[in-house]
Amino acid sequence: MTDVTHQTVTEGPPAPEFLGRRRELAALRSDIARAGLDTLAGRPAPRCRVLLIAGRPGTGRTALAGKFARELAADGDHPDGVLHVRLTDPGGAAVPTGRAARALLDALGEAAPPGADDAELSDTLRDALQERRAVLVLDDVHDGAQLADLVPDSRDCLVVAVARGPLTGVPDVRPCTLGGLDRQTSVRLLARGAGPVRITVDPTAAESLAEECADLPAALVLAAGWLGAHPEATVADALHRMRTDHMGPLLAAAERPAEGGEEEDDDGAAADAGLADGPLRRAFGLVHASLPAPAARLLRLLTLAPAGPVDAHTAAALAGCPVQAARAALAEFATLGLLRAAPEPGQYVLPACFETLLHTLVRTQERPAEVVLARARTLERTVRRLRAAEAVTEPPGSAARRWLSGLPAALRFETGEAAAGWLDARRGALLAAARLAVADGGLDTLARRLLSALTHALVAHRGAGGAARELYELHGLVVEVATRQRLPRELAAAHLNLGDIDARAGRHTAALARYRAALDAARDERDQADTATLGRALESIGDTYTELRDRQRAADWYGRALTLAQSRGDLDGTARLHARVGAALACAEEWTDALRAWRAAGAAHRRRGDVPAQARALAEAARVLEHAGRTRDAERMATDALRLAVRAGDTRLQAALRLRLAEYADRQGDTPGADRHRAAADALLTHDASLLPEATTFET
């Protein structure tokens, strides 16, 4: 998930008092007013100013960026508020530019076309910010290229980037490098948890504890949290315990070199980078060692949850414990400094600086089977919750509503509005869960159920058009799973759905590629019976060539679909495809073949008993005859179509045919006949039957 928020200075719960960093805040403010290098060179850049807060995890870099951004918004210089997005996934991978841009657009309330590529989404974001004055906090930036793709062109906006170190490739970046806090602020931060009495009693131990934490805010918060949870302990006790490496035995397996001298993979390298951070590791070990075994296990398993806020229900599913126990544990973690309270009540965020340690603990302390089981429990609960969100939209008394009434209260929704609100609030986390399930590769059955349930829930509440953006990503994930599991029907259906969304967005070349992929999947030798999907793919290719104005190819593909429909005995499809062939050939001015196709369409509609459709087919055949220069034949065909239109009661078609017959009469010099037809057309268009000439009513 891309963790994104759109904040104003009045939103969210009251945050703890921000301590220290006065010098850094003043430096950041002065950098805004300072002329950039391009300006000094006489080439002012059109892009907004970028300020960089650089520091290792645990230095409070994200907190400083948030504090600075809120102050700017409160000053009124940026009335459009603060946008915050994290650009590195919990596993350490860079968030794709398109996903980050789309998340920012969502926070702005701006729509972006589904399936758009990274460049298009970046351009859309810049356009959306052109007339706005907002502060963008781009947190945990992976590299300079990632940042450059998201910097708006408007000089009225400001970007505050947060990264581990310097970023190359972004011009005129203002760096602010963070280390530890000043010692006085560090002691004040310890006093927040320990209370002023214990600090006053032993100020030397307090300063030594701050030094042991290297004055890092994250380590100090953990030490303060431990002191707050142990009122009987002294600051010296905390100092003594922190000097003991509680994490060493737990992490020993991760720190051993690979066998045979082989290099570790990227995950191992990332873990070692985090384990080398001594003060943060020891402070984390101080708190972790004080946790009961079930709570410590729950904390570790939180890293398996989708990125973003976590609630008690998700935590309970991960650990397989009661919701009430999970709720109490999460609150305790927040008190200890292991979690931060999210703006939404009952939800918490895991600080990024603990992710590496916890990922490593999962690898060393949890059996692989238990990890798989925890993920499976979470996916199963999410599937049931999504099915409940869909079921609440069904009519009372239906089978779905009866199933819903049998669910536990924690899983069901009482109203459709409640389900829709949950879907909107958890949309990012749900998509992240889908991505994680598919990437896992070992839970494909559950992943398919999750993708299906999420698709149906979104369509039930927002419609296919309103949920097109999410559906495009979900169908793409289905392609991945279906390819891996060799499921040609699901693969073909997913490609067709993706092609339909591409076609509606005007990306006809991309749609054509999707439809051809669906055709290949439907033709798979293991699934020859899937002729319905095959026919839809053939027809969709014809539709796409029609949009591309390649009428001959459109007619050819419609013809292939027609042959298949005839072989299946599909009379409805046969009638429809004859008409599509006729329309394509008429546009290509192939009059003889177009006439044959429209007549065949009329005959098929006659066999179906659809008189209105038969009348329309004959009307089109008359138009083809007219274009072919066979006016007499066109008049006779139009007269036959008019008789059918009268039988069908289709007044609009009757009026159109009357006007066409009036033109034919004018060409033959039959002025009275032309006047009668026009008078009849006027009567039909004004819905005044008294104006219809008596002599022109057709008898059948």
NORKA-V26738 format. One record per pair of residues at least 4 apart in sequence whose ideal C-beta (glycine too) atoms are under 6 Angstrom apart, sorted by the first residue. I is the first residue (numbers start at 1). J is the second residue. D is the distance in Angstrom with one decimal. If there is no record, write none. Layout:
# NORKA-V26738
((I | J | D) (I | J | D))
This chain:
# NORKA-V26738
((1 | 306 | 5.3) (1 | 307 | 4.2) (1 | 308 | 4.8) (1 | 428 | 4.7) (1 | 429 | 5.8) (1 | 432 | 3.1) (2 | 95 | 5.2) (2 | 99 | 5.0) (2 | 100 | 5.4) (2 | 103 | 4.3) (3 | 86 | 4.4) (3 | 307 | 5.7) (3 | 308 | 4.9) (4 | 85 | 4.2) (4 | 103 | 3.8) (4 | 107 | 5.4) (5 | 84 | 4.8) (6 | 83 | 5.6) (6 | 107 | 3.6) (7 | 11 | 5.4) (7 | 81 | 5.9) (7 | 82 | 4.4) (8 | 81 | 4.5) (9 | 70 | 5.3) (9 | 73 | 5.1) (9 | 74 | 4.5) (12 | 343 | 3.7) (18 | 67 | 4.9) (19 | 185 | 5.1) (19 | 188 | 5.6) (19 | 189 | 5.5) (20 | 181 | 4.7) (20 | 185 | 3.5) (21 | 25 | 5.7) (21 | 64 | 5.4) (24 | 176 | 5.6) (25 | 68 | 5.9) (27 | 176 | 5.8) (28 | 51 | 5.7) (28 | 68 | 5.4) (28 | 176 | 5.7) (31 | 51 | 5.7) (31 | 174 | 4.1) (35 | 39 | 4.4) (35 | 40 | 5.4) (36 | 172 | 4.3) (37 | 172 | 5.2) (38 | 43 | 4.9) (38 | 44 | 5.7) (38 | 45 | 4.5) (38 | 172 | 5.8) (39 | 44 | 4.6) (46 | 153 | 5.3) (47 | 151 | 5.4) (47 | 153 | 5.5) (48 | 152 | 5.4) (48 | 154 | 5.8) (48 | 155 | 5.3) (48 | 157 | 4.3) (48 | 158 | 5.8) (48 | 159 | 5.9) (49 | 158 | 5.7) (50 | 159 | 4.5) (50 | 161 | 6.0) (50 | 170 | 6.0) (50 | 173 | 5.0) (51 | 160 | 5.2) (51 | 174 | 4.5) (52 | 161 | 4.9) (52 | 173 | 4.9) (52 | 175 | 4.5) (53 | 61 | 5.0) (53 | 64 | 5.8) (53 | 65 | 5.3) (53 | 162 | 5.0) (53 | 176 | 5.1) (54 | 163 | 5.6) (54 | 165 | 5.5) (54 | 175 | 5.5) (54 | 177 | 4.9) (55 | 59 | 3.6) (55 | 61 | 4.3) (55 | 178 | 3.4) (57 | 352 | 6.0) (57 | 353 | 3.6) (58 | 216 | 4.7) (58 | 218 | 3.7) (58 | 280 | 4.4) (58 | 353 | 4.3) (59 | 178 | 4.3) (60 | 64 | 5.6) (60 | 217 | 3.6) (61 | 162 | 5.0) (61 | 178 | 5.5) (62 | 139 | 5.5) (62 | 162 | 5.7) (65 | 137 | 5.0) (65 | 160 | 4.9) (65 | 162 | 5.0) (69 | 82 | 4.5) (69 | 135 | 4.4) (69 | 137 | 5.1) (69 | 160 | 5.7) (72 | 78 | 5.3) (72 | 135 | 5.3) (73 | 78 | 5.2) (73 | 81 | 5.6) (73 | 82 | 5.3) (78 | 133 | 4.9) (78 | 134 | 5.6) (78 | 135 | 4.9) (79 | 133 | 5.9) (80 | 132 | 4.4) (80 | 133 | 5.4) (80 | 134 | 3.9) (81 | 134 | 6.0) (82 | 135 | 4.9) (83 | 104 | 5.6) (83 | 107 | 5.5) (83 | 134 | 5.8) (83 | 136 | 4.9) (84 | 137 | 4.3) (85 | 100 | 5.4) (85 | 103 | 5.7) (85 | 104 | 5.8) (86 | 139 | 4.6) (86 | 140 | 5.1) (87 | 95 | 4.9) (87 | 100 | 5.8) (87 | 138 | 5.8) (87 | 140 | 5.7) (87 | 141 | 5.1) (87 | 142 | 5.8) (87 | 146 | 5.7) (88 | 140 | 4.1) (88 | 142 | 5.2) (89 | 93 | 4.7) (89 | 95 | 5.9) (90 | 307 | 5.1) (90 | 355 | 5.1) (92 | 270 | 4.7) (94 | 142 | 3.7) (94 | 146 | 5.7) (95 | 99 | 5.6) (95 | 100 | 5.1) (97 | 118 | 4.4) (97 | 149 | 4.4) (98 | 118 | 3.9) (98 | 121 | 4.5) (101 | 121 | 4.0) (101 | 122 | 5.3) (101 | 125 | 4.5) (102 | 112 | 5.5) (102 | 121 | 5.6) (104 | 125 | 5.7) (105 | 110 | 4.5) (105 | 112 | 4.9) (105 | 125 | 5.7) (108 | 128 | 5.5) (110 | 128 | 4.4) (112 | 116 | 5.8) (112 | 121 | 5.8) (112 | 124 | 5.2) (113 | 505 | 4.8) (114 | 468 | 4.1) (114 | 469 | 4.3) (114 | 472 | 4.1) (114 | 501 | 5.3) (115 | 472 | 4.5) (115 | 501 | 5.7) (115 | 502 | 5.8) (116 | 120 | 4.1) (116 | 121 | 5.1) (122 | 149 | 5.1) (126 | 152 | 5.2) (126 | 153 | 5.2) (129 | 152 | 4.0) (129 | 154 | 5.4) (129 | 157 | 5.5) (130 | 154 | 5.1) (133 | 156 | 4.3) (134 | 157 | 5.4) (135 | 158 | 5.1) (136 | 159 | 4.8) (137 | 160 | 5.0) (138 | 161 | 4.9) (139 | 162 | 4.6) (140 | 352 | 6.0) (141 | 147 | 5.0) (141 | 161 | 5.1) (141 | 163 | 4.3) (142 | 146 | 5.1) (144 | 167 | 4.0) (144 | 168 | 4.8) (144 | 169 | 3.6) (144 | 170 | 4.8) (145 | 169 | 5.7) (147 | 161 | 5.6) (147 | 167 | 5.9) (147 | 170 | 5.4) (148 | 169 | 5.9) (148 | 170 | 5.2) (151 | 159 | 5.5) (152 | 157 | 4.8) (163 | 167 | 5.6) (180 | 214 | 5.3) (180 | 215 | 2.8) (180 | 216 | 5.6) (181 | 185 | 4.4) (181 | 186 | 4.8) (181 | 215 | 4.7) (183 | 210 | 5.9) (186 | 210 | 3.7) (186 | 215 | 4.6) (186 | 220 | 5.6) (187 | 206 | 5.1) (187 | 210 | 5.7) (189 | 220 | 4.6) (190 | 194 | 5.5) (190 | 206 | 5.7) (190 | 224 | 5.0) (191 | 196 | 5.2) (191 | 199 | 4.6) (192 | 224 | 5.4) (193 | 224 | 2.8) (193 | 225 | 5.4) (193 | 227 | 4.9) (193 | 228 | 3.7) (194 | 198 | 4.6) (194 | 199 | 5.9) (194 | 227 | 3.8) (196 | 200 | 5.8) (198 | 235 | 5.4) (199 | 206 | 4.8) (202 | 235 | 5.1) (202 | 236 | 6.0) (205 | 235 | 4.2) (205 | 236 | 4.4) (205 | 239 | 5.5) (206 | 235 | 5.1) (208 | 239 | 5.5) (209 | 235 | 5.8) (209 | 238 | 5.9) (209 | 239 | 4.6) (210 | 215 | 5.8) (212 | 242 | 5.4) (213 | 219 | 3.8) (213 | 220 | 5.0) (213 | 223 | 5.8) (213 | 279 | 5.1) (213 | 283 | 5.8) (214 | 279 | 3.9) (216 | 279 | 5.5) (218 | 280 | 5.8) (218 | 353 | 5.0) (219 | 279 | 4.8) (219 | 280 | 5.0) (219 | 283 | 3.7) (221 | 337 | 3.9) (222 | 283 | 4.1) (222 | 287 | 5.0) (222 | 337 | 4.8) (223 | 238 | 5.8) (223 | 283 | 5.5) (225 | 336 | 3.8) (225 | 337 | 3.7) (226 | 286 | 5.4) (226 | 287 | 5.2) (227 | 238 | 5.6) (229 | 336 | 6.0) (233 | 237 | 4.1) (241 | 286 | 5.5) (242 | 282 | 5.2) (242 | 286 | 4.9) (246 | 285 | 3.3) (246 | 289 | 4.1) (247 | 251 | 5.3) (247 | 281 | 5.5) (247 | 285 | 3.9) (251 | 255 | 5.7) (251 | 275 | 6.0) (251 | 360 | 5.8) (253 | 364 | 4.5) (254 | 271 | 5.7) (254 | 360 | 4.7) (254 | 364 | 5.4) (258 | 262 | 4.5) (258 | 264 | 5.3) (264 | 268 | 3.2) (264 | 269 | 5.7) (271 | 356 | 5.6) (271 | 360 | 4.6) (274 | 356 | 2.9) (274 | 357 | 5.9) (277 | 281 | 5.7) (284 | 288 | 5.8) (284 | 357 | 5.6) (285 | 289 | 5.9) (287 | 336 | 5.2) (291 | 295 | 4.4) (291 | 296 | 4.2) (295 | 329 | 5.1) (298 | 319 | 4.4) (298 | 329 | 5.3) (300 | 358 | 5.7) (300 | 361 | 4.9) (300 | 362 | 5.1) (301 | 318 | 4.3) (301 | 319 | 5.6) (301 | 374 | 5.3) (302 | 310 | 5.9) (302 | 350 | 5.7) (303 | 358 | 4.6) (303 | 359 | 5.4) (303 | 362 | 5.8) (304 | 318 | 5.9) (304 | 374 | 5.7) (304 | 375 | 5.7) (305 | 310 | 4.9) (305 | 314 | 5.3) (306 | 429 | 4.8) (306 | 432 | 3.6) (306 | 433 | 4.5) (306 | 436 | 6.0) (307 | 432 | 5.5) (308 | 428 | 5.9) (308 | 429 | 4.9) (309 | 342 | 4.1) (309 | 347 | 3.8) (309 | 349 | 5.5) (310 | 314 | 5.1) (310 | 315 | 6.0) (310 | 348 | 5.8) (311 | 346 | 5.5) (311 | 347 | 5.0) (312 | 316 | 6.0) (312 | 323 | 5.2) (312 | 326 | 4.5) (312 | 327 | 3.8) (312 | 330 | 6.0) (313 | 323 | 5.9) (315 | 326 | 4.0) (315 | 330 | 5.9) (316 | 321 | 5.5) (316 | 323 | 4.5) (316 | 326 | 3.9) (317 | 377 | 4.8) (317 | 378 | 4.4) (317 | 381 | 4.3) (318 | 374 | 4.8) (318 | 378 | 5.5) (321 | 325 | 4.7) (321 | 326 | 5.7) (330 | 348 | 5.3) (333 | 338 | 4.1) (333 | 339 | 4.4) (334 | 339 | 4.6) (334 | 341 | 5.6) (334 | 348 | 5.8) (339 | 348 | 4.1) (339 | 350 | 6.0) (340 | 349 | 4.8) (342 | 347 | 4.0) (342 | 348 | 5.8) (342 | 349 | 5.2) (354 | 358 | 5.6) (355 | 359 | 6.0) (361 | 365 | 5.1) (362 | 366 | 5.0) (366 | 370 | 5.2) (366 | 371 | 5.2) (376 | 446 | 6.0) (379 | 437 | 5.7) (379 | 446 | 4.4) (379 | 450 | 5.6) (382 | 433 | 5.8) (383 | 449 | 5.1) (383 | 450 | 5.4) (383 | 453 | 4.9) (384 | 411 | 5.5) (385 | 411 | 5.7) (386 | 453 | 3.8) (386 | 454 | 5.5) (386 | 457 | 4.5) (387 | 453 | 5.4) (388 | 404 | 5.6) (388 | 407 | 5.9) (388 | 411 | 5.6) (388 | 412 | 4.9) (388 | 413 | 5.6) (389 | 419 | 4.0) (389 | 423 | 5.9) (389 | 457 | 4.5) (390 | 456 | 5.0) (390 | 457 | 4.5) (390 | 460 | 4.6) (391 | 400 | 3.9) (391 | 404 | 4.2) (392 | 413 | 4.6) (392 | 416 | 5.3) (392 | 419 | 4.9) (393 | 416 | 5.4) (393 | 460 | 4.6) (394 | 398 | 4.4) (394 | 400 | 4.0) (394 | 401 | 5.4) (396 | 401 | 5.7) (404 | 412 | 5.4) (407 | 411 | 4.5) (407 | 412 | 4.2) (413 | 418 | 4.7) (413 | 419 | 4.1) (414 | 418 | 5.9) (420 | 461 | 4.7) (422 | 426 | 5.8) (423 | 461 | 5.8) (426 | 430 | 5.3) (430 | 454 | 5.8) (434 | 450 | 5.7) (434 | 451 | 5.9) (434 | 477 | 5.7) (437 | 443 | 5.8) (437 | 447 | 3.9) (437 | 450 | 5.5) (438 | 447 | 5.1) (438 | 477 | 4.7) (438 | 480 | 5.5) (438 | 481 | 5.7) (443 | 447 | 5.6) (444 | 481 | 5.4) (444 | 485 | 5.6) (447 | 481 | 5.7) (448 | 481 | 5.9) (451 | 474 | 5.5) (451 | 477 | 5.8) (451 | 478 | 5.5) (455 | 474 | 5.3) (458 | 462 | 5.6) (458 | 467 | 3.9) (458 | 470 | 5.6) (459 | 464 | 5.5) (459 | 467 | 6.0) (462 | 466 | 3.6) (462 | 467 | 4.3) (467 | 471 | 5.2) (468 | 501 | 5.5) (472 | 501 | 5.1) (475 | 494 | 4.7) (475 | 497 | 4.6) (475 | 498 | 4.8) (478 | 482 | 5.7) (478 | 494 | 4.0) (479 | 494 | 4.7) (481 | 485 | 5.9) (482 | 487 | 4.2) (482 | 490 | 4.1) (482 | 491 | 3.8) (487 | 491 | 5.9) (488 | 521 | 4.6) (488 | 524 | 3.7) (488 | 527 | 4.4) (489 | 527 | 5.8) (489 | 530 | 5.4) (491 | 521 | 4.3) (492 | 518 | 4.4) (492 | 521 | 3.8) (492 | 522 | 4.4) (492 | 533 | 4.8) (495 | 514 | 4.8) (495 | 517 | 4.4) (495 | 518 | 3.7) (496 | 518 | 4.6) (498 | 514 | 4.8) (499 | 511 | 4.4) (499 | 514 | 3.3) (499 | 515 | 4.6) (502 | 507 | 4.3) (502 | 510 | 4.4) (502 | 511 | 3.9) (503 | 511 | 4.0) (508 | 544 | 5.3) (508 | 547 | 5.0) (508 | 548 | 5.4) (511 | 544 | 5.3) (512 | 544 | 4.7) (515 | 537 | 5.4) (515 | 540 | 4.6) (515 | 541 | 4.8) (518 | 537 | 4.4) (519 | 537 | 4.2) (522 | 530 | 5.1) (522 | 533 | 4.4) (522 | 534 | 4.1) (522 | 537 | 5.6) (531 | 568 | 5.8) (535 | 561 | 5.3) (535 | 564 | 4.9) (538 | 557 | 5.7) (538 | 560 | 5.0) (538 | 561 | 3.7) (539 | 561 | 4.4) (541 | 557 | 4.6) (542 | 554 | 4.8) (542 | 557 | 3.7) (542 | 558 | 4.1) (545 | 550 | 4.5) (545 | 553 | 4.4) (545 | 554 | 3.9) (546 | 554 | 4.4) (551 | 584 | 4.7) (551 | 587 | 4.6) (551 | 588 | 3.9) (552 | 588 | 5.6) (554 | 584 | 4.4) (555 | 581 | 5.3) (555 | 584 | 4.0) (555 | 585 | 5.1) (558 | 577 | 5.5) (558 | 580 | 4.6) (558 | 581 | 4.6) (559 | 581 | 5.9) (561 | 577 | 5.4) (562 | 577 | 4.0) (565 | 570 | 4.3) (565 | 573 | 3.6) (565 | 574 | 4.9) (565 | 577 | 5.8) (566 | 574 | 5.5) (571 | 608 | 5.6) (573 | 577 | 5.9) (574 | 604 | 5.1) (575 | 601 | 5.6) (575 | 604 | 3.6) (575 | 605 | 5.1) (578 | 597 | 5.2) (578 | 600 | 4.4) (578 | 601 | 3.7) (578 | 604 | 5.8) (579 | 601 | 4.3) (581 | 597 | 4.3) (582 | 594 | 5.0) (582 | 597 | 3.4) (582 | 598 | 4.0) (585 | 590 | 4.2) (585 | 593 | 4.8) (585 | 594 | 3.8) (586 | 594 | 4.1) (586 | 624 | 5.5) (590 | 594 | 5.6) (591 | 624 | 5.7) (591 | 628 | 3.9) (594 | 624 | 4.9) (595 | 621 | 5.8) (595 | 624 | 4.8) (598 | 617 | 5.5) (598 | 620 | 4.9) (598 | 621 | 3.9) (599 | 621 | 5.6) (601 | 617 | 4.3) (602 | 614 | 5.1) (602 | 617 | 3.8) (602 | 618 | 5.0) (605 | 610 | 4.6) (605 | 613 | 4.2) (605 | 614 | 4.0) (605 | 617 | 5.8) (606 | 614 | 5.2) (611 | 644 | 5.6) (611 | 647 | 5.4) (611 | 648 | 4.5) (612 | 648 | 4.0) (612 | 650 | 5.3) (614 | 644 | 5.6) (615 | 641 | 5.1) (615 | 644 | 3.6) (615 | 645 | 4.4) (615 | 648 | 5.6) (615 | 653 | 6.0) (618 | 637 | 5.8) (618 | 640 | 5.5) (618 | 641 | 3.7) (619 | 641 | 4.3) (621 | 637 | 5.3) (622 | 634 | 4.8) (622 | 637 | 3.9) (622 | 638 | 4.1) (622 | 641 | 6.0) (625 | 630 | 4.6) (625 | 633 | 4.8) (625 | 634 | 3.8) (625 | 637 | 5.8) (626 | 634 | 4.1) (630 | 634 | 5.9) (635 | 664 | 4.4) (638 | 657 | 5.4) (638 | 660 | 5.5) (638 | 661 | 5.7) (641 | 657 | 5.8) (642 | 657 | 4.5) (643 | 698 | 4.7) (643 | 700 | 5.7) (645 | 650 | 4.7) (645 | 653 | 4.4) (645 | 654 | 4.6) (646 | 698 | 5.1) (647 | 700 | 5.6) (651 | 684 | 4.8) (654 | 684 | 5.3) (655 | 681 | 4.5) (655 | 684 | 4.1) (655 | 685 | 5.1) (658 | 677 | 4.5) (658 | 680 | 4.9) (658 | 681 | 3.9) (659 | 681 | 4.9) (661 | 677 | 4.8) (662 | 674 | 4.4) (662 | 677 | 3.8) (662 | 678 | 4.8) (665 | 670 | 4.1) (665 | 673 | 4.1) (665 | 674 | 3.8) (666 | 674 | 4.8) (676 | 693 | 5.0) (676 | 696 | 5.3) (679 | 693 | 5.9) (680 | 692 | 5.6) (680 | 693 | 5.9) (680 | 696 | 5.3) (683 | 688 | 5.2) (683 | 691 | 3.5) (683 | 692 | 4.7))
